[in-house]
Amino acid sequence: MDTSPYSPPTGFMDLLLDAVCAVDAEGRFVFVSAACERIFGYRPEEMIGMSMIDLVLPEDREKTLETAREIMAGQAKPYFENRYRHKDGRIAHIMWSARWSESDQLRIAVARDITERKQAESLHAALYAISEAAHVAEDLLALFRQIHQIIGELLPAQNFSVALYDALHDRLSFPYHVDERDQSDASGNSTAGALCAEVIRSGQALLLTSESLGQPAEPLRPSTDQDALCWLGVPLNSPGGVIGALALKSYRGGAQYSDKDTELLQFVSNQVAAAIERKQLQARLRHMAQYDQLTQLPNRGLLHDRLKTALERARREQDRMALLYLDLDRFKQVNDSLGHAAGDLLLQEVASRLKQCVRGVDTVARIGGDEFVVLLESLQTPEQAAHLAEKIRRLLNLPMDLAGQALCILPSIGIALYPEHGDTVEQLLKHADDAMYGAKGSGGNCFQLPAMQGPAEDDGAATLPG
């Protein structure tokens, strides 16, 4: 009876689903089994002599080298995980069991591909993270930044864009665009625009590889980027239709996206679309709560918030500020003689002209009816407020074309200064309001400051017919 030890057939190790590797003290592969080609994409003869660390994802190299030193110091590592770059550019998640052979001066390791498990875990985490981002992100831009980071955990996303489609105005915009080689606004980029427009038009994902980028479909031929290795775009689908697209791009030497990546990004995009619509709804509701719907100016509540903040800043920096309280003389006559539609047009025109008079840091608010307030920050002298009031008065005196009639609207303006007339929101508003009524009582079409000076001289501007 033969009791000799069993001798495995030639190639026995190559039948293993896990890969077996041997790496020398310098970190170079000296032996790899056949499974390495399935896991890393390189044939065994290609890997021999290659530096192990060159295949590791840059973000994982430091911890990989530290673990290698611990193994060479005699510690066995049964469950070490890191990420490798597959030959085709995709990321492979690997779990290693490794130990050091002192006699052979080699690290002997078994590698198991856990990419599918990691992707499933990452996908679950990504969906949860996107849902959380929709609740906690301050605004859409913050949401897009978080989505970029989340998708970057699933796929190579160094170059990432969000395109949104406004069906009402048939307009495509790129509120978020990151490109390692092109920092310009994607709205003017014919490549991004044409490809995202095609995704939105078709409602289908579009994957262009290095081969198809060289020979695209005829409508996309003028728009392809010859320096790009791969372009992947998926629609953002919502119950109401396609609201936009997500796009990834890689340049030569980067990742090569696959059909599986397309399916993954499309699956995630459904959650992204829901998050975007939620944030857009929140923005609309916030805008409705803070802005006058007729003129789109800040309303009374938002003015109070900004005035409170401006006062705190003025106190802290020992700065000056002013309030201009403005009321339209004989506005009721416009509504009575021409109707409320004409009155609405007049208010919108007044809002437009007021915004033309102020700086970007100032606030123009409509606080009700025909009353407006202008908040001026960082004044050098009190005279600046008077100069602005006169500028507003003259501009509003210019004829307005309303319902086919040329009308002049005349304002009464009250001015309150900080710190001269108060150091609280209530005090400043009251003094400005009182000064406005003083100007109106003096005949209107003028401005006045509380207990400082009389109304400005009238320059003979025309008034509404009585």
C-alpha positions in Angstrom: 0.0 0.0 0.0 1.4 3.4 -1.1 1.5 5.8 1.9 3.7 8.5 0.2 2.5 12.1 0.6 0.0 13.4 -1.9 1.7 15.4 -4.7 -0.6 18.0 -6.4 -0.7 18.0 -10.1 1.1 20.7 -12.1 -1.0 23.9 -12.1 -2.9 22.9 -8.9 -2.4 26.5 -7.5 -3.8 28.0 -10.7 -7.1 26.4 -10.0 -7.7 28.5 -6.9 -10.3 31.3 -7.2 -8.2 33.4 -4.8 -4.8 34.7 -6.0 -1.5 33.6 -4.5 1.4 36.1 -4.6 4.9 36.3 -3.4 6.6 39.7 -3.0 10.3 40.2 -2.2 11.7 42.6 0.4 11.8 45.4 -2.2 8.1 45.0 -2.8 8.2 43.4 -6.3 6.2 40.4 -7.4 8.3 37.3 -7.9 5.4 34.9 -8.2 1.6 35.2 -9.0 -1.0 32.5 -9.6 -3.3 32.6 -12.6 -6.2 34.1 -10.6 -4.3 37.4 -10.5 -5.3 38.1 -14.1 -9.0 37.9 -13.2 -8.5 40.1 -10.2 -5.9 42.7 -11.4 -6.2 42.4 -15.2 -2.5 41.7 -15.8 -1.2 38.4 -17.0 1.2 36.6 -14.6 4.2 37.3 -16.8 3.3 41.0 -16.8 3.1 41.2 -13.0 6.4 39.5 -12.4 8.9 42.3 -11.5 6.3 44.9 -11.1 6.2 47.0 -7.9 3.3 46.0 -5.8 2.7 49.6 -4.5 2.4 51.0 -8.0 -0.8 49.0 -8.4 -2.3 50.2 -5.1 -4.7 53.2 -5.2 -2.7 56.3 -4.2 -5.1 56.9 -1.2 -4.3 53.5 0.2 -0.5 53.4 -0.3 0.6 54.7 3.1 -1.4 52.2 5.1 -0.4 49.4 2.7 3.3 50.2 3.2 2.9 50.4 6.9 1.1 47.0 6.9 3.9 45.5 4.7 6.5 46.6 7.3 4.5 45.0 10.1 4.3 41.7 8.1 8.0 41.8 7.5 8.5 42.3 11.3 6.8 39.0 11.9 3.1 40.0 12.3 0.6 37.8 10.4 -2.2 39.9 8.7 -5.2 37.7 8.0 -7.8 40.3 7.0 -6.1 43.4 5.6 -8.1 45.3 3.0 -7.0 47.9 0.4 -7.8 49.0 -3.2 -5.9 48.3 -6.4 -6.2 49.9 -9.8 -7.3 47.2 -12.3 -5.5 47.2 -15.7 -8.6 48.6 -17.3 -8.8 51.5 -14.8 -11.5 50.3 -12.5 -11.0 49.9 -8.8 -10.6 46.4 -7.3 -11.2 45.9 -3.5 -8.9 43.2 -2.1 -8.8 41.4 1.2 -5.3 39.9 1.9 -4.1 37.2 4.2 -0.3 37.5 4.4 2.8 36.6 6.4 6.5 36.8 6.1 8.8 33.9 5.2 12.1 34.6 6.8 13.9 31.8 5.1 12.8 32.9 1.6 12.8 36.6 2.4 9.3 36.8 0.8 5.9 38.0 1.8 3.5 35.2 0.9 -0.1 36.4 0.5 -3.5 35.2 -0.7 -5.7 37.9 -2.3 -9.5 37.7 -2.4 -11.5 40.0 -4.6 -14.2 41.6 -2.5 -15.2 44.3 -5.0 -18.8 43.2 -5.4 -19.4 43.0 -1.6 -17.8 46.4 -1.1 -19.8 48.0 -3.9 -23.0 46.6 -2.4 -22.0 48.1 1.0 -21.0 51.4 -0.6 -24.2 51.6 -2.6 -26.3 51.1 0.5 -24.3 53.7 2.3 -24.4 56.1 -0.7 -28.2 56.0 -0.9 -28.5 56.7 2.8 -25.9 59.5 2.6 -27.7 61.2 -0.4 -31.0 61.1 1.5 -29.3 62.6 4.5 -27.7 65.3 2.4 -31.1 66.3 1.0 -32.1 67.1 4.6 -28.9 68.8 6.0 -27.3 70.5 3.0 -27.6 74.3 3.3 -28.4 74.8 -0.4 -28.2 73.2 -3.8 -24.5 73.9 -4.2 -23.7 72.3 -0.9 -25.9 69.3 -1.9 -24.0 68.9 -5.2 -20.7 69.0 -3.4 -21.8 66.2 -1.1 -23.2 64.2 -4.0 -19.9 64.5 -5.8 -18.1 63.2 -2.7 -20.6 60.3 -2.3 -20.4 59.2 -5.9 -16.6 59.5 -5.7 -16.7 56.6 -3.1 -18.5 54.4 -5.7 -16.8 55.4 -9.0 -13.8 57.4 -10.2 -15.4 60.9 -10.2 -12.6 63.4 -10.4 -14.4 65.1 -13.3 -18.1 65.4 -12.4 -21.0 67.6 -13.6 -24.6 68.1 -12.7 -26.8 69.5 -15.5 -30.3 70.7 -14.8 -33.0 71.2 -17.5 -35.6 74.0 -17.3 -38.4 72.6 -19.5 -40.4 75.8 -19.2 -37.7 77.9 -20.8 -36.0 75.0 -22.7 -32.7 75.9 -21.0 -29.8 73.7 -19.9 -27.6 74.9 -17.0 -24.6 73.4 -15.1 -25.0 74.5 -11.5 -22.1 72.2 -10.6 -19.0 71.4 -12.7 -15.6 70.1 -11.7 -13.0 69.3 -14.4 -9.3 68.7 -13.7 -8.3 70.3 -17.0 -11.1 72.8 -17.7 -12.1 75.2 -14.9 -14.5 77.2 -17.1 -18.2 77.2 -16.7 -19.6 74.1 -18.4 -22.6 76.2 -19.8 -20.3 77.4 -22.5 -18.8 74.0 -23.2 -20.2 72.5 -26.4 -19.1 69.0 -25.5 -20.7 68.8 -22.1 -23.8 70.6 -23.3 -24.3 68.4 -26.4 -23.8 65.1 -24.5 -26.0 66.1 -21.5 -28.6 67.4 -23.9 -28.7 64.0 -25.7 -29.0 62.1 -22.4 -31.9 64.4 -21.3 -33.6 64.2 -24.7 -33.4 60.4 -24.9 -33.9 59.7 -21.2 -31.2 57.0 -21.6 -27.7 56.6 -20.2 -24.9 57.3 -22.6 -21.5 55.7 -22.3 -18.7 56.7 -24.7 -15.4 54.9 -24.5 -12.1 55.8 -26.2 -13.2 53.9 -29.3 -16.7 55.4 -29.5 -15.4 58.9 -28.7 -13.4 58.7 -31.9 -16.5 57.7 -33.9 -19.6 59.1 -32.2 -23.1 59.2 -33.6 -23.5 61.9 -36.2 -25.4 64.5 -34.0 -22.6 64.3 -31.4 -19.7 64.3 -33.8 -18.8 68.0 -33.5 -19.0 67.9 -29.7 -16.7 65.1 -28.7 -13.5 65.8 -26.7 -10.7 64.0 -28.4 -8.5 64.2 -25.3 -11.1 62.3 -23.2 -10.8 58.6 -22.6 -14.3 58.0 -21.4 -17.6 59.9 -20.9 -20.6 58.6 -18.9 -23.8 60.4 -18.5 -27.1 59.3 -16.9 -30.5 61.0 -16.8 -32.0 62.4 -13.5 -35.4 60.9 -13.7 -38.3 62.1 -11.6 -42.1 61.3 -11.6 -42.5 64.5 -13.7 -39.9 63.7 -16.3 -36.2 64.1 -16.8 -34.9 67.1 -14.7 -31.3 66.9 -15.8 -28.2 64.6 -16.0 -25.2 63.4 -14.0 -21.9 63.2 -16.0 -18.5 61.7 -15.4 -15.5 62.0 -17.6 -12.0 60.6 -17.6 -8.9 61.7 -19.5 -6.3 59.4 -21.1 -4.6 57.5 -18.4 -7.6 57.5 -16.1 -10.5 55.2 -15.5 -12.4 53.4 -18.2 -16.1 53.2 -17.3 -18.1 50.1 -18.0 -21.7 49.0 -18.5 -21.7 48.0 -14.9 -20.6 51.5 -13.9 -23.5 52.9 -16.0 -26.0 50.7 -14.2 -24.6 51.7 -10.8 -24.6 55.5 -11.6 -28.2 55.2 -13.0 -29.4 53.5 -9.9 -27.9 56.2 -7.7 -29.1 59.0 -9.9 -32.8 58.2 -9.0 -32.0 59.0 -5.4 -30.0 62.1 -6.5 -33.0 63.4 -8.5 -35.3 63.0 -5.5 -32.7 64.9 -3.3 -32.5 67.7 -5.9 -36.2 68.1 -6.2 -36.5 68.1 -2.4 -33.9 70.8 -2.0 -35.5 72.8 -4.9 -38.8 72.7 -3.1 -37.3 73.8 0.1 -35.6 76.7 -1.7 -39.0 77.7 -3.3 -40.8 77.6 0.0 -38.0 79.6 1.7 -38.1 82.1 -1.1 -41.9 82.4 -0.8 -41.5 83.0 3.0 -38.8 85.6 2.6 -39.6 87.5 -0.6 -42.5 89.6 -1.9 -44.1 87.6 -4.7 -45.0 90.6 -6.8 -41.7 92.4 -6.9 -39.3 89.6 -5.8 -37.8 91.9 -3.2 -37.1 90.9 0.4 -40.3 91.1 2.5 -40.7 92.6 6.0 -39.5 89.4 7.8 -36.3 89.2 5.8 -35.7 92.9 6.1 -35.8 92.6 9.9 -33.3 89.7 9.8 -30.9 91.7 7.6 -31.4 94.8 9.6 -30.6 93.0 12.9 -27.5 91.5 11.3 -26.4 94.8 9.9 -26.8 96.5 13.3 -24.7 93.9 15.0 -22.0 94.3 12.4 -22.2 98.1 12.7 -21.8 98.0 16.5 -18.9 95.6 16.2 -17.1 97.5 13.6 -18.2 101.0 14.8 -19.6 101.6 11.4 -22.5 103.8 10.0 -25.7 102.7 8.4 -29.0 104.2 7.3 -32.7 103.3 6.6 -34.7 105.0 3.8 -38.5 104.5 4.3 -40.3 105.2 1.0 -44.0 105.7 0.3 -45.5 106.4 -3.2 -47.5 109.6 -3.3 -51.0 109.2 -4.7 -50.6 105.5 -5.5 -54.2 104.9 -4.7 -55.2 107.1 -7.7 -53.3 104.7 -10.0 -55.3 101.7 -8.7 -58.6 103.6 -8.8 -58.1 105.1 -12.3 -56.2 102.4 -14.2 -56.9 99.2 -12.1 -54.9 96.9 -9.9 -53.1 95.3 -12.8 -51.6 98.7 -13.7 -50.8 99.3 -10.0 -48.9 96.0 -9.9 -46.9 97.0 -12.9 -46.1 100.3 -11.3 -44.8 98.6 -8.1 -42.7 96.2 -10.2 -41.2 99.2 -12.0 -40.5 101.0 -8.8 -38.7 97.9 -7.4 -36.6 97.7 -10.6 -35.6 101.4 -10.4 -34.8 101.1 -6.7 -32.4 98.2 -7.3 -30.7 100.3 -10.0 -29.9 103.0 -7.4 -28.2 100.8 -4.7 -25.0 98.8 -4.3 -25.0 95.0 -4.3 -24.4 94.9 -0.5 -27.5 97.1 0.2 -31.1 95.7 0.6 -34.2 96.9 -1.0 -37.4 95.5 0.6 -41.1 95.9 0.0 -42.8 95.8 3.4 -46.4 96.1 2.2 -48.7 98.1 -0.1 -46.7 100.9 -1.7 -44.1 101.1 1.1 -40.4 100.2 0.5 -37.4 100.3 2.7 -33.8 100.6 1.6 -31.0 99.4 4.0 -27.6 101.0 3.5 -24.6 99.6 5.2 -21.0 100.9 5.6 -21.7 104.6 5.0 -18.8 106.9 5.1 -20.8 110.0 5.9 -24.5 110.8 6.7 -24.7 112.8 3.4 -24.4 109.6 1.4 -28.0 108.6 2.6 -29.3 112.0 1.5 -27.6 111.8 -1.9 -29.1 108.3 -2.5 -32.6 109.6 -1.5 -32.3 112.4 -4.0 -31.0 109.9 -6.7 -34.1 107.7 -6.0 -36.4 110.6 -6.1 -35.1 111.8 -9.5 -35.2 108.3 -11.0 -38.8 107.6 -9.8 -39.8 111.0 -11.2 -39.0 109.8 -14.7 -42.2 108.8 -16.7 -43.3 105.2 -16.6 -45.2 103.6 -19.4 -48.2 101.8 -17.7 -51.1 100.4 -19.6 -50.2 102.7 -22.5 -50.0 105.8 -20.4 -46.9 107.7 -19.3 -47.1 108.4 -15.6 -44.7 110.0 -13.1 -44.7 108.5 -9.6 -43.6 110.7 -6.8 -42.0 109.4 -3.5 -41.9 110.6 0.0 -38.8 109.4 1.7 -37.8 109.4 5.4 -34.2 108.8 6.5 -33.0 107.4 9.8 -29.3 107.1 10.6 -27.3 104.8 12.9 -26.2 105.7 15.5 -27.8 109.2 15.4 -31.4 108.2 15.4 -31.4 104.9 17.3 -29.5 101.7 17.9 -32.4 99.1 17.6 -34.4 97.8 14.7 -37.6 99.3 16.1 -36.1 102.7 16.8 -34.6 103.1 13.3 -37.8 101.9 11.6 -40.0 104.3 13.7 -37.8 107.3 13.0 -37.6 106.6 9.3 -41.4 106.1 9.2 -42.0 109.4 11.1 -39.6 111.2 8.8 -41.4 109.8 5.7 -44.8 111.1 7.0 -43.1 114.4 7.7 -42.0 114.5 4.0 -45.5 113.6 2.9 -46.9 116.3 5.1 -44.6 118.8 3.5 -46.2 118.2 0.1 -44.4 114.9 -0.9 -41.8 114.2 -3.6 -39.0 115.0 -1.1 -37.0 113.4 1.6 -36.5 114.3 5.3 -34.4 113.4 8.3 -35.8 113.4 11.8 -35.1 116.7 13.7 -32.0 117.4 11.5 -33.2 119.3 8.4 -36.4 120.2 6.5 -37.5 118.5 3.3 -35.3 118.7 0.2 -36.1 121.4 -2.3 -38.6 120.4 -4.9 -37.3 120.7 -8.4 -40.7 121.2 -10.1 -41.2 117.5 -11.0 -44.6 116.7 -12.4 -47.1 114.9 -10.3 -49.9 112.5 -11.0 -53.1 114.1 -12.2 -55.6 114.7 -9.4 
